[in-house]
Amino acid sequence: MIRTRQRGVALLVAIVIFAVATLLAAAITYSKAMTARRAAGTFTLEQALQAGMAAEALASIALEQDGSEAQTETSQEWAQVQQPVELEGTGVWIAAQVEDIGGRFNLNSVVKWDDKNKTFIGDQHQTDIFRKLLVDLDIDQRYADLLVDWIDPDIAPSGSSGGEDTLYLSQVPPYRPPNTFITHSSELLALPGFGRDNYRKIAPYVTALPYDTPLNVCTASGLVLDVSRNDPVNESEFRGMDLPQQREKGCFPVKTVYTGVLTDPLKSEVLGRVEEKSSWFRLRTNIRIGTAEFVLYSVLFREGTNKVRTVQRSFGSE
């Protein structure tokens, strides 16, 4: 009887040990598999980054070659779409396109430098333009004042719809406005209630660049051209035009045509804010490695010497 009990205990101990060993083996195997997957994912992401940097180099060459031109327009080499091509012997495919973001409304331009007080203050002209853009896109125009307060360094609300710390500390969760320039147009989503739907509407028309960057009339969309002229007499001249066809042979509209219908002081104001040449571009690179696909967005800056450098990169988000 005693021997039978001992054999039963021994068998139970053996089963427990076997179960523990099985669990340990499974945990070790799973851990090794996940480590291998993470390593493969990291390696693939690094491959994608290197491929994106190769696309940046090609885009830089095209931008540098066209940098000596008097105008930046869409018939030049930099604006041509790069169809999918394999990086020889790597199995990595890339497709790329460069966009002139100097042809978008610059969100940071709603403030200007006040030399008298040595600080940045709201720019009423540019704020009115942003307000027009919001109205045309069926977005609440109160976000124009909110954007000014998001950027300007003071803590006093702008206009009747502005908001500073008190407004943002009442949000869930609470936060504060940065009171400095934004670095990406997606910061609009931080304005109370702005939301994804509004951002999808406005994203193709706005960017975040140094506050004094001029608008390139040669590449701007019809909507941006109309609102940026800020002309109450003629508010919809360009949005109905077939601009791609007009631009097949060169810049359209040139500055003289764009401002020709305006009178001073509005004409002088607009002339000081538009150009026919750009320094800021965005490269979108689609990368495919096996079954994995990546999208790399690169902001490129062309200096006065025509040398091009990468200022910002982001995977999967404009």
MOJOZI-V724888 format. One record per residue. N is the residue number from 1. RES is the residue in one letter. BURIAL is I if it has 16 or more other C-alpha atoms within 10 Angstrom, else O. D_FIRST is the distance of its C-alpha to the first C-alpha in whole Angstrom. Layout:
n:N res:RES burial:BURIAL d_first:D_FIRST
n:N res:RES burial:BURIAL d_first:D_FIRST
//
This chain:
n:1 res:M burial:O d_first:0
n:2 res:I burial:O d_first:4
n:3 res:R burial:O d_first:5
n:4 res:T burial:O d_first:5
n:5 res:R burial:O d_first:6
n:6 res:Q burial:O d_first:9
n:7 res:R burial:O d_first:10
n:8 res:G burial:O d_first:11
n:9 res:V burial:O d_first:13
n:10 res:A burial:O d_first:14
n:11 res:L burial:O d_first:15
n:12 res:L burial:O d_first:17
n:13 res:V burial:O d_first:19
n:14 res:A burial:O d_first:20
n:15 res:I burial:O d_first:21
n:16 res:V burial:O d_first:23
n:17 res:I burial:O d_first:25
n:18 res:F burial:O d_first:26
n:19 res:A burial:O d_first:27
n:20 res:V burial:O d_first:29
n:21 res:A burial:O d_first:30
n:22 res:T burial:O d_first:32
n:23 res:L burial:O d_first:33
n:24 res:L burial:O d_first:35
n:25 res:A burial:O d_first:36
n:26 res:A burial:O d_first:38
n:27 res:A burial:O d_first:39
n:28 res:I burial:O d_first:41
n:29 res:T burial:O d_first:42
n:30 res:Y burial:O d_first:44
n:31 res:S burial:O d_first:45
n:32 res:K burial:O d_first:47
n:33 res:A burial:O d_first:48
n:34 res:M burial:O d_first:50
n:35 res:T burial:O d_first:51
n:36 res:A burial:O d_first:53
n:37 res:R burial:O d_first:54
n:38 res:R burial:O d_first:56
n:39 res:A burial:O d_first:57
n:40 res:A burial:O d_first:58
n:41 res:G burial:O d_first:60
n:42 res:T burial:O d_first:61
n:43 res:F burial:O d_first:63
n:44 res:T burial:I d_first:64
n:45 res:L burial:I d_first:66
n:46 res:E burial:O d_first:67
n:47 res:Q burial:I d_first:69
n:48 res:A burial:I d_first:70
n:49 res:L burial:I d_first:72
n:50 res:Q burial:O d_first:73
n:51 res:A burial:I d_first:75
n:52 res:G burial:I d_first:76
n:53 res:M burial:I d_first:78
n:54 res:A burial:O d_first:79
n:55 res:A burial:I d_first:81
n:56 res:E burial:I d_first:82
n:57 res:A burial:O d_first:84
n:58 res:L burial:O d_first:85
n:59 res:A burial:I d_first:86
n:60 res:S burial:I d_first:88
n:61 res:I burial:I d_first:90
n:62 res:A burial:I d_first:92
n:63 res:L burial:I d_first:92
n:64 res:E burial:I d_first:94
n:65 res:Q burial:O d_first:96
n:66 res:D burial:I d_first:97
n:67 res:G burial:I d_first:98
n:68 res:S burial:O d_first:101
n:69 res:E burial:O d_first:102
n:70 res:A burial:O d_first:104
n:71 res:Q burial:I d_first:102
n:72 res:T burial:I d_first:98
n:73 res:E burial:I d_first:98
n:74 res:T burial:I d_first:96
n:75 res:S burial:O d_first:97
n:76 res:Q burial:I d_first:97
n:77 res:E burial:O d_first:94
n:78 res:W burial:I d_first:91
n:79 res:A burial:I d_first:91
n:80 res:Q burial:O d_first:90
n:81 res:V burial:O d_first:87
n:82 res:Q burial:I d_first:85
n:83 res:Q burial:O d_first:83
n:84 res:P burial:O d_first:80
n:85 res:V burial:O d_first:80
n:86 res:E burial:O d_first:77
n:87 res:L burial:O d_first:77
n:88 res:E burial:O d_first:77
n:89 res:G burial:O d_first:74
n:90 res:T burial:O d_first:72
n:91 res:G burial:O d_first:71
n:92 res:V burial:I d_first:72
n:93 res:W burial:I d_first:74
n:94 res:I burial:I d_first:77
n:95 res:A burial:I d_first:79
n:96 res:A burial:I d_first:81
n:97 res:Q burial:I d_first:84
n:98 res:V burial:I d_first:86
n:99 res:E burial:I d_first:88
n:100 res:D burial:I d_first:90
n:101 res:I burial:I d_first:89
n:102 res:G burial:I d_first:92
n:103 res:G burial:I d_first:93
n:104 res:R burial:I d_first:91
n:105 res:F burial:I d_first:92
n:106 res:N burial:I d_first:91
n:107 res:L burial:I d_first:89
n:108 res:N burial:I d_first:89
n:109 res:S burial:I d_first:93
n:110 res:V burial:I d_first:93
n:111 res:V burial:I d_first:94
n:112 res:K burial:I d_first:96
n:113 res:W burial:O d_first:97
n:114 res:D burial:O d_first:100
n:115 res:D burial:O d_first:102
n:116 res:K burial:O d_first:103
n:117 res:N burial:O d_first:100
n:118 res:K burial:O d_first:98
n:119 res:T burial:O d_first:95
n:120 res:F burial:I d_first:94
n:121 res:I burial:I d_first:95
n:122 res:G burial:I d_first:95
n:123 res:D burial:I d_first:97
n:124 res:Q burial:O d_first:99
n:125 res:H burial:I d_first:100
n:126 res:Q burial:I d_first:97
n:127 res:T burial:I d_first:95
n:128 res:D burial:I d_first:97
n:129 res:I burial:I d_first:97
n:130 res:F burial:I d_first:93
n:131 res:R burial:I d_first:93
n:132 res:K burial:I d_first:95
n:133 res:L burial:I d_first:93
n:134 res:L burial:I d_first:90
n:135 res:V burial:O d_first:92
n:136 res:D burial:O d_first:93
n:137 res:L burial:O d_first:89
n:138 res:D burial:O d_first:89
n:139 res:I burial:I d_first:87
n:140 res:D burial:O d_first:88
n:141 res:Q burial:I d_first:90
n:142 res:R burial:I d_first:89
n:143 res:Y burial:I d_first:87
n:144 res:A burial:I d_first:90
n:145 res:D burial:I d_first:90
n:146 res:L burial:I d_first:87
n:147 res:L burial:I d_first:87
n:148 res:V burial:I d_first:90
n:149 res:D burial:I d_first:88
n:150 res:W burial:I d_first:85
n:151 res:I burial:I d_first:87
n:152 res:D burial:I d_first:89
n:153 res:P burial:I d_first:89
n:154 res:D burial:O d_first:90
n:155 res:I burial:O d_first:88
n:156 res:A burial:O d_first:91
n:157 res:P burial:I d_first:90
n:158 res:S burial:I d_first:92
n:159 res:G burial:O d_first:94
n:160 res:S burial:O d_first:93
n:161 res:S burial:O d_first:90
n:162 res:G burial:I d_first:89
n:163 res:G burial:I d_first:86
n:164 res:E burial:I d_first:84
n:165 res:D burial:I d_first:82
n:166 res:T burial:O d_first:82
n:167 res:L burial:O d_first:81
n:168 res:Y burial:I d_first:78
n:169 res:L burial:O d_first:76
n:170 res:S burial:O d_first:76
n:171 res:Q burial:O d_first:74
n:172 res:V burial:O d_first:71
n:173 res:P burial:O d_first:69
n:174 res:P burial:O d_first:72
n:175 res:Y burial:O d_first:74
n:176 res:R burial:O d_first:78
n:177 res:P burial:I d_first:80
n:178 res:P burial:O d_first:81
n:179 res:N burial:I d_first:85
n:180 res:T burial:O d_first:85
n:181 res:F burial:I d_first:86
n:182 res:I burial:I d_first:83
n:183 res:T burial:O d_first:82
n:184 res:H burial:O d_first:80
n:185 res:S burial:I d_first:82
n:186 res:S burial:I d_first:78
n:187 res:E burial:O d_first:79
n:188 res:L burial:I d_first:81
n:189 res:L burial:O d_first:77
n:190 res:A burial:O d_first:77
n:191 res:L burial:O d_first:80
n:192 res:P burial:O d_first:79
n:193 res:G burial:O d_first:78
n:194 res:F burial:O d_first:80
n:195 res:G burial:O d_first:77
n:196 res:R burial:O d_first:76
n:197 res:D burial:O d_first:78
n:198 res:N burial:I d_first:81
n:199 res:Y burial:I d_first:80
n:200 res:R burial:O d_first:80
n:201 res:K burial:O d_first:83
n:202 res:I burial:I d_first:85
n:203 res:A burial:O d_first:83
n:204 res:P burial:O d_first:85
n:205 res:Y burial:I d_first:88
n:206 res:V burial:I d_first:87
n:207 res:T burial:I d_first:86
n:208 res:A burial:I d_first:86
n:209 res:L burial:I d_first:88
n:210 res:P burial:O d_first:90
n:211 res:Y burial:I d_first:92
n:212 res:D burial:O d_first:96
n:213 res:T burial:I d_first:95
n:214 res:P burial:I d_first:97
n:215 res:L burial:I d_first:97
n:216 res:N burial:I d_first:98
n:217 res:V burial:I d_first:100
n:218 res:C burial:I d_first:99
n:219 res:T burial:I d_first:96
n:220 res:A burial:I d_first:95
n:221 res:S burial:I d_first:94
n:222 res:G burial:I d_first:97
n:223 res:L burial:I d_first:95
n:224 res:V burial:I d_first:95
n:225 res:L burial:I d_first:99
n:226 res:D burial:I d_first:100
n:227 res:V burial:I d_first:98
n:228 res:S burial:I d_first:99
n:229 res:R burial:I d_first:102
n:230 res:N burial:I d_first:102
n:231 res:D burial:I d_first:105
n:232 res:P burial:O d_first:106
n:233 res:V burial:O d_first:109
n:234 res:N burial:O d_first:107
n:235 res:E burial:I d_first:103
n:236 res:S burial:O d_first:102
n:237 res:E burial:O d_first:104
n:238 res:F burial:I d_first:101
n:239 res:R burial:O d_first:98
n:240 res:G burial:O d_first:100
n:241 res:M burial:O d_first:101
n:242 res:D burial:O d_first:99
n:243 res:L burial:I d_first:99
n:244 res:P burial:O d_first:97
n:245 res:Q burial:O d_first:100
n:246 res:Q burial:O d_first:102
n:247 res:R burial:I d_first:101
n:248 res:E burial:O d_first:100
n:249 res:K burial:O d_first:104
n:250 res:G burial:I d_first:103
n:251 res:C burial:I d_first:103
n:252 res:F burial:I d_first:103
n:253 res:P burial:I d_first:104
n:254 res:V burial:I d_first:106
n:255 res:K burial:I d_first:107
n:256 res:T burial:O d_first:110
n:257 res:V burial:O d_first:109
n:258 res:Y burial:I d_first:106
n:259 res:T burial:I d_first:108
n:260 res:G burial:O d_first:112
n:261 res:V burial:O d_first:112
n:262 res:L burial:I d_first:111
n:263 res:T burial:O d_first:113
n:264 res:D burial:O d_first:113
n:265 res:P burial:O d_first:112
n:266 res:L burial:O d_first:109
n:267 res:K burial:I d_first:110
n:268 res:S burial:O d_first:110
n:269 res:E burial:O d_first:106
n:270 res:V burial:I d_first:105
n:271 res:L burial:I d_first:106
n:272 res:G burial:O d_first:105
n:273 res:R burial:I d_first:101
n:274 res:V burial:I d_first:101
n:275 res:E burial:I d_first:102
n:276 res:E burial:I d_first:102
n:277 res:K burial:I d_first:99
n:278 res:S burial:I d_first:96
n:279 res:S burial:I d_first:93
n:280 res:W burial:I d_first:90
n:281 res:F burial:I d_first:88
n:282 res:R burial:I d_first:84
n:283 res:L burial:I d_first:83
n:284 res:R burial:I d_first:80
n:285 res:T burial:I d_first:78
n:286 res:N burial:I d_first:75
n:287 res:I burial:I d_first:73
n:288 res:R burial:I d_first:71
n:289 res:I burial:I d_first:68
n:290 res:G burial:O d_first:66
n:291 res:T burial:O d_first:65
n:292 res:A burial:O d_first:65
n:293 res:E burial:O d_first:68
n:294 res:F burial:I d_first:70
n:295 res:V burial:I d_first:73
n:296 res:L burial:I d_first:75
n:297 res:Y burial:I d_first:78
n:298 res:S burial:I d_first:80
n:299 res:V burial:I d_first:83
n:300 res:L burial:I d_first:86
n:301 res:F burial:I d_first:89
n:302 res:R burial:I d_first:92
n:303 res:E burial:O d_first:94
n:304 res:G burial:O d_first:98
n:305 res:T burial:O d_first:97
n:306 res:N burial:I d_first:96
n:307 res:K burial:O d_first:92
n:308 res:V burial:I d_first:89
n:309 res:R burial:O d_first:86
n:310 res:T burial:I d_first:83
n:311 res:V burial:O d_first:83
n:312 res:Q burial:O d_first:79
n:313 res:R burial:I d_first:77
n:314 res:S burial:O d_first:74
n:315 res:F burial:I d_first:71
n:316 res:G burial:O d_first:71
n:317 res:S burial:O d_first:74
n:318 res:E burial:I d_first:77
//
